[in-house]
């Protein structure tokens, strides 16, 4: 059996002696470990990296996905398509622990693997897999694909994470002071804890919750009868669950249940905290919802040479290093797209999870105006898109491929595949402008702009998510004016396209080419302002101070 020294390899700092188990469906800690899809994983990965740096008493509980999320490749016409390729990880430690979780009233064997802290510089992370010889093919497939599209499989995944993770901790003899649910996927753990402690109040003393989803439709829910059939409620019957949580109706909402089981919850930016309180305040029994703004681990994301040049206020070194980083990115563009980009040309990147509300094509909304910008000889520009749609989201995949088709003829436009940690870092380091234009109040936090600012890429953004806490227009970023809430969605898109193009044409492009010292000043100010306020060391310490002291 593993002891505490085997797990941690270090003595936790007494300042962080409260023991925490951090449950997350995905962790993005290194390019080599493909068990994440996007922002949720980037956040949890940075959190556990900073927990390790601070020597916090924390373990992660996650899932070992056989095929990861998916591999983003190209078909014969160079359009994007998803592939599912088996992954192998020799660096994970086999704990030798195999245990049983009931799923659909049947025993499913679960194996625990350990990502040791020294491997990638994180707090220890236990990863659960059902891909073991003892299981039949259906049970094995539970941990094949992150966010499987089959509803029953998806529910089974949340049971393995929540109930399975709680059982593993008991097997290890690690009874944490706090169980932290990062998003609602692990909410089933509370039914295990309720069976253990026989009291909702006792569960609330031990559980906290982070919500990331600012719109009702995005919060996972399933029918009570299906969840009961799947053994989701552990030993409770449907009417007992409804009575315990005061949740009637036909569907069980993961987020609402998590808010009722938790002693405290948080949104992931000040703006999102307000939105979350408005969303859930009419429900009796929900816990207090505070705000702890997301952050990213600077030690992982920064370019050391650029960071040192900015700290030394060495303009020549900043410019030289930025050009070198652009060339690193441009080699990927040449390889994938056969296009040679120029490091002296302003380079704009739109890169994040591909979802409709994030509006990857907003800059193209007025095609004539877009063409005029792309063909402007006085102020040349290069544009890059990247990001992963959900593999079954045909609309987002179609949009991705539509952007490929519409920009294929332009030597200064590129769409990249393979958007994971490595490419994300190259894009942030190799861009001059980081474009962020979601529909307002739909972005809970959005952390990519933080790591862009750490790497000399200036945010061009609508004031959603974390941005209002950071932004000083024309001083550390460029802000796009949001349209009136009175307008219909298509009218907002049109207005915000006009506002975005105005900023590009009247501020961004003229400054880059006509006032390089001013540009450099904004870049340096952004790098100065983003850390430590939006660095994950602050985040990790703030969770201990505000969430783990119930």
N, C-alpha and C positions, 0 to 999 in steps of 0.2 A: 504493500500500500504506500502511496506517495505521502511523504510528510511535507510540512510547510516549507522547509528548506529546499526540498526537491522541486516544489512548485514555483517558489519565488526566486530562489537563488540569491536573495538579498533580505536584509532585515528592514521591514517597513519603518519609515520615519514616525516617531511617536506623535508628531503633529497630526498625522493622518492615521491614527490607530484604529478608528472605526472601520470595521471590515465591511467591504462592499462586494456584491456580486452584480455585475453589469451585463444584462441580457440584451443581445442585439441580433437580429436576423442576418446582419452583414457587417463585416469589418474590412476596411481597406487599409492594410498596414504595409503591404509591399507588392510590387508588380508580380512577384513570383507566386503570390497566394491569391488566386482569383475567386474569392468568395463574397464579392460585393457587386452592386449594380451602379450606385451613384452616390448622391450627397449624403444619405444616411450612413453609408459605409465610410465615406471620407471623414465624416464627423466622428464616428465611433473609433476609427483608426487613429485619428489625431488625439482624441481624448485618452486612449490607452497608451499612446506614446508619451504624452505628457505625464500621465499617472506614473509611468516608469521613471521618467526623469525626476519626478518629485518623490519617488519611492513611497507611493501611496499603497495602502493595504486593500488592493482591489484585484479581483479576477474577472476576466471576461467569459461569458457563456455564449457560444455561437454554434454555427452549423458548418459541417464539412461537405460542401456541394460537389458531387462527383463531376459534373459538367460545368460548374461555376454558374454564372448568369447566362452568358452565351458568348461565342466568339463572333466578332463582327468582321465578316469577310466580304469579298466581291464576287459577283457572278461573271459570266462570260462577257457581259456588256459593261462591266465595271460599276454596276449598281450594287448597293449594299444588300446582303442577305445574312440571316443568322445561321450559325452552325453550332452544333453541340459536340464538343470534343472532350474526351475523358482527360482528367488532370491527375498528375502524380506528384506527391510531395514527400521527398525523402527526409526533409528537415523537421517533420512533425514527429513527436515522441508518442509511441504506442504506450498508453498507460496500463494496458492489460485489463482495463475495466470494461466489462460488458454487463448490461443490466436490462431489465424488461420494463417497457411502458405499454399500458393497455391503449390500443387504438382500435376503434370499431369493435370493442369487446374481445379483441384478440391480442395475444402477446406479441409485441414487436421488440426484437433485440436491438439495443443501442450501444454502440462502441464509442468510447471517449478517447480523443487524441489531444495532446497538449502542445501548444506553441509556446516554447520556453522564452522567458524574457530576453535572454541574450541573443536569440536568433535575429530578431528585427528591432530590438529596443522598445518593447512594449511590456505592459503588465501581462502576466500570464493569461493565456486564452485557451479555454477548453472548447474543443469542436466536436460536435456530436454527429455520428453517422449511423444510418441504418443499412448501409451497403456491406452487410456481413453474411457469411455462408448460412448462418442459422435462419435467415429470413427467406420467405418466398419472394418472387419478383415484384409483386405489388408493394410489399413492405420495404424491399430494397429501394424502390423508386422514390420513396418519401424524400430522401436527401440527394436525389439526382440533380434537380434543377431549382435554383433560387427563384422563388415566386412562380411556381408551377401554375399553369393556367387551369388545370383541373381543380374544381372546387374542393372535392374530397381530399385530394393530395395536399392542397394548400392548407386545409384545416389540420391535416395530420402533421404537417411541418410545424405549425404553431403549437401543437401538443408536445411534439418532441422537444422543441425549444423550451417551452414553459415548464411543463410537468417533468420532462426528461432532465432539464437543467437543474431543477430543484432536487430531484432524486439523486443526481450525481453529487451535488454538494453534500447531501446527507451521507452518501457512501464514503466520500472523502473525509467526513468528520469536520467539514468546514461549514459551520452555521453562521452565516454573515449577519452582522447587525442590520444591514440594509440590502434589500433586493431592489435594484434599479432597472426598470423596464424602459429601454430606449425604443420608443414607439410601442404600439399596442400588440405586436405580434406575440409576445410572451405572456399575455394576460392569463393564460390557463394555469400558470404557476400559482396564482392566487387560490385556486380551488384546492390544490395540493396543500398550500399553507393553511387554508381554512380547515381542512381535514386534520391537520397536525395540531393546530392551536385552538380549534373549536370556537373561535370568536372573530367576528369582523374587526372589532377594535384591536385585537392582537395582531391581525394581519396589517392593519393600517399603521401600526407602530413600526413596521419593518419594511414597508413598500413605498417607493417613490416612482414617479412616472414622468417621462419626457414625451410631449406630443409634438409632431412635426407637420401636421396636416391641417391647413387653414380653411379647407372647404369640406362641408358635410359629406359630399359624395365620395371623397377620397378616404374616409375613415371606414375601415373594414367591418363588415357586418355579415352574419349568416343566420339562417333560420334556426330557431331553438331546436326543432325536431331533428334536423340534420346534425347539429352539434351534439345533442344527447346521444344519437345513434353512433357518433364517432368517438364517444367517451371523453369529450372535451371537458365536461364538468366534473371529472374525476368520479366521486361517488355520489354527487348530488343529483336529484331529479329536477326536471324542468321547473316545476312549481316552487321548489325550494330555492332555486337560483333567483327566480323572479321575486320571491318574498325577501330573500337575503339582501338583494341589491335595489329593490323597488323599481325593477325594470320590466314593464309589461310589453305587450305587442308580440308580433310573430318573429321579429329579428333581434338578435343579440349583437349590440354594437361594441366592438373591442375597446374603442377609446372611452366611451361612456363607462363601461365596466371598470376599466383601469382607473378612471377618475374617482370611482366610488370605492375601489379597493385601496387606494393610496392615501398616505398621510399628507402628501404634498405633491404637486405637479408643477411643471414649468413649460412655457412656450420657449421658442429658440431665438427670439429677438424681442425687443420692447414692443414693437408693433404687433408681432404675432401673439405676444402675451395678451394684449388688448383684444385681439380678434378671438383668441381662444376663450377668454372670459365671456365675451359676448355670445359665442357659439353655444356654450354649455351651461351658462348661469341659470337658465330656467329649470334645470334638472336638480331636484332635491337630492342631497347626499353627496354631491361632488365635492372634492377637496379643494383647497386653495390652489389657484394657478398663479405662479409668479413668472418672471421672465429671467432667463439666463441666456444671453446671446451666444450663439455658436462661435467657434474659433477654430483656427488651424495651427498645427504644430510647425513652428518656424524652422526648427533644426532640421526637420525632414524636407520642407518645401523650398527653403531659400537656396540661392546660389551664393556660395561663400565669397567668391571674388567680387561679385556685384555688391553684396551686402557690406563688405569691407570698404569698397570704393565710395559707397553712399555715406557710410559712417565717417570717412575721412574727408568728405566733401571734395573729392577728386573728380572734377567734371570730365577730364580727359579719359580717366580710367573707366568711369561710368559708361561713357559713349562707346569706348572700345569693347568693353565687356558685353554691352547690350548687342552690339553688332555681331559679336562672336556667338552669342546665344541665338540670335536670329538665324545665323547660318546653320546651326545645329538643327533647328526646326525645318529650315528650307531644304535640307538634304532628305528629310522624310517626304516633303511635298514632291520633290523631284522623283523620288523612288516610287511613290504611289500614283502620282498624277502626270509625270512627265513635264512638269512646269518648273522653270527656273526663276525663283523670286530674288528680288534685289534687296540687300540689307539696308540700303539707303532710303527705301520707300516706306512710307507709313503703312504699318501692317495692323489690320483690325481682325480680332478673333471673336467669333461667337462659338462657345464650346461648353456644353453641359448636357444633362439628360434631355433627350429629345421628347418633349411633351407639348401638346397643342398650346397650352397657356403660356409657354415660354417664348413662342413666336419667333422661331429661327429665321423665318422669311420676312419679318417686319420691314427690314431695310429695303426689300425688293418691292414693297407694296405699290409704290409709284414707279413702274418699270422705266419710264422715260427718264425720270430723275435719277434712278439708280444707274442707268446706262451712262448718263452724263457724268456721274461721279467716277464710274469705272474707267471711262475714256478721257478723263481730264488730264491733259498733258502738263498743265501748270502745277497742279497738286495731285500727283499720281498716288494711287492707293492700291493696296493688296488686301484681299479678304479671304478668310479661312473659316470654314465651318467644321465642327466635329461634335459627336455626341452619340449616345446609344438610345434608340427607342426601345420600349418594351417589345420583346420578340414577337408577341402576338398583336401588337398595336399596328394594324395595317395602315391606318391613317397616318401615323407618324413615320412609318417606314416609307410610305408613298411620298410624304413631304421631303424626307431626306433625299430620296432618289430624284424628286422633282428639282431640288436645288442642284444636284449633280447635273441633271440634264440642262437646266437653264444656264448654268455657268461654265459648261464644258468648253465652250468656244473661247472663253476669256483666259488669256495667259496669266492674268493677275488674280484669278479666283480659284480656290481649291476646296474640295470637300474630302476630309480624311476619315478613314475607318480605323478601328482598333482603339477606341477611346477608353483607356484605362489609366491607371496612375502614371505610367511612364509618359504616355502621349500628353496627358493633362499637364504634367510638369513642363514638357517641351513647349507646349502652347503658351503657358503663362510666362515662361522665360523668353520666348521668341516673339511675343506680340508687343506692340506699342500701345494698343488700345484694347481693353477687355469690355466687350459689348454685352449688356444685360438689359433686356427689354420685355420682361414678363407683363402679363395683365396685372394691374395693381391689386394688392392684397391677396394674391395667389401664391406668392413666394414667402414661405415661413421665415427663412433666413437667407439661404443662398450664399455659400461660403467660398465659391470659386474666386470671387472678386477680392477676397482677403489675400489669398496666395498669389494672385496676379499682382496686387500692390506690393507684396514682399519682393517681387521679382522685376520691378521697374515697368510694369504694364499699368497704364492709367485707366481707371474705371470710367466708362461711359454708360450711365445707368439711369433707369427710372428709380425713384426713391422708395423702393419696396424692401421688405425684409430687414437685413442688418444695415442697409445703406444709409437711412436717415441718422443713424447713430455715429456715422463716420464722415459723411459727405460735407465738404465745404466747396461749393461750386466754383470752378476756375482757380481753386487753390490746391486741392488734393484730388480732384476728379472733375468730370463734366457731367452735369445733371440734365436729364431730359424731363421737361415739364409734363406731368400726367394730364390726360384729358379729363373733362368734367364727368363726374359720376352720373350726371343726368342723361348722358348720351347712351345710345344703344352700342352693343359690342362692336359692330362693324364701323360705326362712327368713331368710336374710341380708337380703333386700329388705324383708321385714316388720319385722325388728328395726331396721334402719337407718332405715326410715320412722318408726318410733316414736321413735328417738333424735333424728332431725331435727326432728320436730314438738315434742318436748320442749324442744329448744333454742330453737325459734321462740317457743313459748308462754311459757316460763319465763324466758328471757334476752333475746332479740332485741326482741320487741315491748314488754315492760315497760320496757326500758332506753330505747328510742327515744322513747317517750311520757312516761316518768316520770323519766328521769335524762339529760336532753339534754347536760349537761356531760360526763358519763361517756361518752356516745356520741361526742361530739366528740373526747374524748381518745383513744378507740380509733381513730377515723378518722385523727387526726393522727399517732398512733404508727405506724399501718400505712404511711402515706405516708413517714414518716421511715425506717422499717425496710426498705422495699422498694428504696430506692435509697441507695447505689450497688450493694448486694449483688446485686440482681436487675435491674440496668440493663445494657444490652447493651455499653456501653463496657468493663465488667468482663469480659464474655464474650469480646469480640473480642481483648482483651489476653491473656486466659487461654489462648485457642487458640494464640496465638503462643508463649506461655511453655511450655505443656505438650504441644502436639500438633505444632507446626511446627518443633520443634528436634530432629528425629530424628538 
